[in-house]
Amino acid sequence: MNRELIFPLACAALIAAIWAILALVFSEPDVRRALTFAAPLALVVQLVAFFIVRAMARRKNVIAGWGIGIVLRFAALLIFGLVAVPRLGLPLAPALLGLATYLFVSTLIEPFFLKT
């Protein structure tokens, strides 16, 4: 299988595993709802960032791709915290910490899939 197909599966599995661990630690329904809402958002943002980096790597400009990915992740975190969390009535701290954790950990596996 090629890396473009394996990365989404690995990323989804990793985010699901982190969600399961956090769901065991936090039993409050509002916190779990915040963590549950942040997980698919993190997956989508991570996949978009990965494919941007992958496209930039083909042009021999990986660092620029990573820079764009970092800006994308921070923008998603900012918009999520300022717009989505208040409108959905989610607790701010668990929602942002969940999203940041999902993004950070899934970013750590990204270099293994960027090798050409």
C-alpha positions as CSV (number, residue, x, y, z in Angstrom):
1,M,0.0,0.0,0.0
2,N,1.2,3.5,-0.7
3,R,1.7,6.1,2.0
4,E,-1.2,8.3,0.9
5,L,-3.6,5.4,1.9
6,I,-1.8,4.2,5.0
7,F,-1.4,7.7,6.6
8,P,-5.2,8.4,6.9
9,L,-5.7,5.0,8.5
10,A,-2.8,5.4,10.9
11,C,-3.9,8.9,11.8
12,A,-7.5,7.8,12.4
13,A,-6.3,4.9,14.5
14,L,-4.0,7.0,16.6
15,I,-6.7,9.7,17.2
16,A,-9.2,7.0,18.1
17,A,-6.7,5.5,20.6
18,I,-6.0,8.9,22.2
19,W,-9.8,9.5,22.4
20,A,-10.3,6.2,24.1
21,I,-7.6,6.9,26.7
22,L,-9.0,10.4,27.4
23,A,-12.5,9.0,27.6
24,L,-11.3,6.6,30.3
25,V,-9.7,9.5,32.3
26,F,-12.5,12.0,31.9
27,S,-16.0,10.7,32.7
28,E,-18.0,13.9,32.6
29,P,-20.4,14.0,29.6
30,D,-19.6,17.5,28.5
31,V,-15.9,16.8,28.5
32,R,-16.4,13.6,26.5
33,R,-18.6,15.5,24.0
34,A,-15.9,18.1,23.6
35,L,-13.3,15.4,23.0
36,T,-15.6,13.6,20.6
37,F,-16.3,16.7,18.6
38,A,-12.5,17.6,18.4
39,A,-11.4,14.1,17.1
40,P,-12.9,14.2,13.6
41,L,-11.9,17.8,13.2
42,A,-8.3,17.0,14.1
43,L,-8.4,14.1,11.5
44,V,-9.6,16.4,8.7
45,V,-7.1,19.2,9.5
46,Q,-4.3,16.7,9.8
47,L,-5.1,15.0,6.5
48,V,-5.3,18.4,4.7
49,A,-2.0,19.4,6.2
50,F,-0.4,16.1,5.3
51,F,-1.4,16.3,1.7
52,I,-0.2,19.9,1.5
53,V,3.2,18.8,2.8
54,R,3.2,15.8,0.4
55,A,2.5,18.1,-2.5
56,M,5.2,20.5,-1.5
57,A,7.7,17.6,-1.0
58,R,7.2,16.7,-4.6
59,R,8.4,20.2,-5.5
60,K,11.4,19.7,-3.1
61,N,10.0,22.3,-0.6
62,V,9.1,20.2,2.4
63,I,9.9,23.0,4.9
64,A,7.4,25.4,3.2
65,G,4.8,22.6,3.3
66,W,5.4,22.0,7.0
67,G,5.1,25.8,7.6
68,I,1.8,25.9,5.8
69,G,0.6,22.9,7.8
70,I,1.6,24.5,11.1
71,V,-0.3,27.7,10.2
72,L,-3.3,25.5,9.2
73,R,-3.3,23.7,12.5
74,F,-3.0,26.9,14.5
75,A,-5.8,28.5,12.5
76,A,-8.0,25.4,13.1
77,L,-7.3,25.6,16.8
78,L,-8.0,29.3,16.9
79,I,-11.2,29.1,14.9
80,F,-12.4,26.1,16.9
81,G,-11.8,27.9,20.2
82,L,-13.3,31.2,19.2
83,V,-16.2,30.2,17.0
84,A,-17.2,26.5,17.3
85,V,-16.7,25.9,21.0
86,P,-19.0,28.7,22.2
87,R,-21.7,28.0,19.6
88,L,-21.8,24.3,20.5
89,G,-21.7,25.0,24.2
90,L,-18.6,22.9,24.7
91,P,-16.2,23.4,27.7
92,L,-13.3,25.4,26.4
93,A,-10.3,23.8,28.1
94,P,-11.1,20.2,27.3
95,A,-12.1,21.0,23.7
96,L,-8.9,22.9,23.0
97,L,-6.7,20.5,24.9
98,G,-8.3,17.6,23.1
99,L,-7.8,19.1,19.6
100,A,-4.3,20.2,20.4
101,T,-3.4,16.7,21.7
102,Y,-4.9,15.0,18.6
103,L,-3.0,17.3,16.3
104,F,0.3,17.1,18.1
105,V,0.4,13.4,18.4
106,S,-0.8,12.7,14.8
107,T,1.9,15.2,13.6
108,L,4.6,13.1,15.2
109,I,3.9,10.2,12.9
110,E,3.8,12.4,9.8
111,P,7.6,12.2,8.9
112,F,7.4,8.4,8.6
113,F,4.9,8.8,5.8
114,L,6.7,11.6,3.9
115,K,9.7,9.5,2.9
116,T,9.8,9.3,-0.9
